[in-house]
Amino acid sequence: MRGGLYFDINRNSQVDIGTDFVIYPYVYELNDTVKVFYSVRLMKEATNRNLFPDDRPSHIPTLSQTSEFWYWRNGENWIRRAVENIPQLMFIVEASETDHVQSAPDHPHVLIQYEGFHSAGARFVRLNPDRSYVEKIVNHPAPTAADNPAFTPFDHITIRSALEPPRSEGYPLNITVAAAACELADRTQ
């Protein structure tokens, strides 16, 4: 496929791998049709700046198609409904300083999830499992594991000290997810 979005860091109007910031969209194929979906925010900016030619490549959807695509795939849109429909659900948002989704230092995606469950009135909400569960899984003390009280309010500053350490310094995802599952099972019982 030819045609896509990138940040032209050196302003030479051509993609220079290693210098420019190439944005890799989600590639979606259905019935032999391929579309690439960038974020809604990025598509809004690109549309507002008239970055797409009149003969837009067929694999790049319109802003409205992009909004529709992500609406149904963005779990944030369904948090309140999930809590209302199944009020006994409890949530632990597992998050570390390093993340496969975003690299913003204030982790807005974590805040949106956590505060979404909290403000929707979820029965139980915690950011990362209780340290004692991590210690049980690894079978030794875990002094670097996050240990946040449930229902603690966080903002773009306080969230930074509430996350698990980077995976290279902390515990693998399978450990913290297992700890969260065990904690939720205990709390359910």
LOZARO-856573 format. One record per residue (C-alpha): residue in one letter; x, y, z. Coordinates in pm, whole numbers, plus 50000, padded with zeros to 5 digits. Example, Ala and Ser with C-alpha at 12.3 -4.5 7.8 and 13.67 -1.06 7.14 Angstrom:
residues 2
a512304955050780s513674989450714
end
This chain:
residues 189
m500005000050000r501245034349915g500135064350112g500045069850486l500775094350762y504085103150920f505675132751100d508165148850865i510775157451128n513385170050881r510725187050663n511935173150334s508515159850221q509645123750202v509775095450452d513215090650605i513185059950827g515175067051142t514665104651118d510945109151060f508305095051292v506345069651091i502915061851232y501955025651202p498175022251191y495994992451270v495604972650947y492174956850916e491124932650645l487544921850581n486224904450271d489404911650070t489214948750154v492114963550347k491824995550550v494395011850776f493005028751083y494885056651255s493585071351579v490545093851564r492595122951697l495225118751427m492615115851153k490875147551279e494155166551262a495035152850918t491545160950788n491575196150936r494965202650776n493815189350438l496605163550425f494615139150212p494395144049837d491045143849659d491925109349525r492635095049871p494135059849863s491345034049901h492985018950209i492695051350410p489195055350555t487395088250608l487215104950947s483655092450998q484675056750906t487605059351147s485365072051429e482875043951368f485635017551359w487215028251686y483945034951866w483084998051869r486644987251956n487385011952234g486584996352569e486455030552733n483115036352560w481595006652740i482865010053098r479785027153242r477445003153064a479394972753190v479224985153549e475504993253520n474634959653363i476804938353593p477144957953920q478954929854103l481974932153870m485264942854023f488224957153836i491984958453871v493684979453606e497144964553559a499724989453432s503464994253438e505765023153352t506535006153021d503574999052803h502914984052462v500045008352397q501325043352471s504485059552593a503085091952736p504705097353078d501355105253243h499695073753101p496345089253003h494965055652887v495495040953235l493845071053400i490885069053163q490315032353244y490835035053617e488815066953662g486175053053425f485545023053650h485805044653962s483385071653844a480955045553707g480555032654063a482264998854023r482054977154332f485844975054357v488594993054166r492334990954219l495315001954014n497554971054007p497124941354239d497844943254608r501544936254666s500754906354888y499294888154588v502404894554381e504474881054670k502294850054688i502744843354315v506534848254315n506884831654658h509184858354803p509014895054911a508284919454628p509314953754761t509294969954415a505754958654330a503114985954325d500874987154631n497975011254591p494905012154812a491655005654628f489635035854510t492645059154536p492135089854317f494965095854069d495845124353838h498445129253563i501175134053826t500315108754098i499735080853847r503475080053777s504375066054119a501455041454124l502505020353828e504454988153829p508154994053755p509324988453399r509094951453309s512884949553289e513114959853657g509884945753795y507724915553731p506574900753401l503004907353291n501984871253354i502944875253723t501024907453785v497974895653589a497964862753784a498184882654108a495274904753998a493174874153905c493874857954245e493004890054430l489734893854243a488864857154302d489494861554676r487434893454689t484604876454501q484544848454757
end
